[in-house]
């Protein structure tokens, strides 16, 4: 599959959105031109793996239920919510 990609970015019809066409077929309609350019760079340069790694490195892990909060034993008491004893 060595077909060359022809990626074009233009306004989508008479809207404020951007269309991304690949080989004369509509691939995506996005709100921002920056997003359309990101799609084009992913298609042409194969940078999707680098993008995912960069995105995942910026996210903080969500604490699970087994992890304890620092500070008091009952988190709800800090916020003024009465606990049932």
C-alpha positions as CSV (number, residue, x, y, z in Angstrom):
1,X,0.0,0.0,0.0
2,X,2.4,2.6,-1.2
3,X,-0.2,5.0,-2.4
4,X,0.8,8.7,-1.9
5,X,-1.6,10.6,0.3
6,X,-3.0,13.9,-0.9
7,X,-4.2,15.7,2.2
8,X,-6.1,19.0,1.8
9,X,-7.5,21.3,4.5
10,X,-10.3,23.7,3.5
11,X,-13.3,25.3,5.0
12,X,-16.2,22.8,5.2
13,X,-18.9,24.1,3.0
14,X,-20.4,27.3,4.4
15,X,-19.6,26.7,8.0
16,X,-17.0,27.8,10.5
17,X,-15.6,24.3,10.6
18,X,-12.6,22.8,8.7
19,X,-12.7,19.7,6.5
20,X,-9.8,17.3,6.0
21,X,-9.8,15.5,2.7
22,X,-7.6,12.6,1.8
23,X,-7.4,11.7,-1.9
24,X,-10.6,13.7,-2.6
25,X,-12.5,11.9,0.2
26,X,-13.7,13.7,3.3
27,X,-11.9,12.2,6.3
28,X,-12.9,14.6,9.2
29,X,-14.6,17.8,10.0
30,X,-13.0,19.7,13.0
31,X,-13.7,22.9,14.8
32,X,-10.2,24.3,14.7
33,X,-7.6,24.5,12.0
34,X,-5.0,23.5,14.5
35,X,-6.8,20.1,14.9
36,X,-6.9,19.7,11.1
37,X,-3.2,20.4,10.9
38,X,-2.6,17.8,13.6
39,X,-4.6,15.2,11.6
40,X,-2.5,16.0,8.5
41,X,0.8,15.7,10.4
42,X,-0.3,12.3,11.8
43,X,-1.3,11.0,8.4
44,X,1.8,12.3,6.6
45,X,4.5,11.9,9.2
46,X,3.2,9.0,11.2
47,X,3.6,11.0,14.5
48,X,0.7,9.4,16.2
49,X,2.8,7.3,18.6
50,X,4.9,10.4,19.6
51,X,1.7,12.4,20.2
52,X,0.2,9.6,22.4
53,X,3.4,9.4,24.5
54,X,3.5,13.1,25.0
55,X,-0.2,13.3,25.9
56,X,0.1,10.4,28.4
57,X,3.2,11.8,30.1
58,X,1.3,15.0,30.9
59,X,-1.6,13.2,32.6
60,X,-1.4,12.4,36.3
61,X,-2.6,9.0,37.5
62,X,-6.0,8.9,39.1
63,X,-5.7,7.6,42.7
64,X,-7.5,4.3,43.2
65,X,-9.7,3.3,46.2
66,X,-6.8,1.5,47.9
67,X,-4.7,4.6,48.1
68,X,-5.2,6.6,51.2
69,X,-5.5,10.4,51.3
70,X,-2.9,12.3,53.3
71,X,-4.1,14.1,56.3
72,X,-7.2,13.1,58.4
73,X,-8.7,9.7,58.3
74,X,-12.1,10.9,57.2
75,X,-12.0,13.2,54.2
76,X,-15.7,14.2,54.6
77,X,-15.1,15.7,58.0
78,X,-12.8,18.3,56.5
79,X,-15.5,19.5,54.1
80,X,-18.1,19.8,56.8
81,X,-20.2,16.8,55.8
82,X,-21.4,15.0,58.9
83,X,-20.3,11.4,59.2
84,X,-22.5,8.6,60.6
85,X,-20.9,7.0,63.7
